[in-house]
Amino acid sequence: GEQQSFTGVLSVVMSEPQGENAHLLPSGTAYVLQLDGEDRTVVLSLTDSEREKVRSGGRVRVTGRTRGDTFTATQLQYDITASPTGSTATLAAPSSTSSTATVMRTALVMMLTFSNMPVNNTVPEISGLMFSDAGSVDKVYRESSYGALGFTGTVAGPYSVGSWNSPTGSAFYDKLYKLADTADRKAKRAGFDPAAYQHRMYVMVGFDSGGIGELGGSRTWIFS
């Protein structure tokens, strides 16, 4: 394709397929650029040295060409001083004798349902899995950090977001971020402000496929 330039916010996204329908998710790491002023994303093909520079939440300007399913950068300007849109907590465990108070991370968990996928979870079930069950995310983090880190928050929804059309390649990530933006808008209309939470989690109901998350970012997608 012809040479183009894009500017936007970069997300380093890790996908971990697992479960009965793991084939519905890509695997590995993708570098997803959310374009300024446009409701779409571009998946970047970067060299090893470029990958070492970039972080989720950094502002990037790229020049290059579309080759196949990705955009290959011939020039990349990265603002390493840009503040991440949301940072994940470091889980370096303190001494078991530490008296440090538990640091609570806040999460807005949004339940998304699809017209062509089974609804196999309820809001109370998801709330339990996140915050209150014996094996919840909160309990796992507290145990692995010797009580230094935990999770608190709210489960919102369920929100109907149309049908799942099994996108692949760069279209998969474009769909992922459009769904996240849609869920954020629906949650805000319902009285929840996604920007007020350190983490935004999107539970994609009916998949049994694994999970995807921004490395050093604030968004996580759970294909339950």
Summary of the structure (lengths in Angstrom):
residues: 224
radius of gyration: 18.3
end to end distance: 37.7
largest distance: 60.5
contacts: 666
relative contact order: 0.22
helix: 22%
strand: 38%
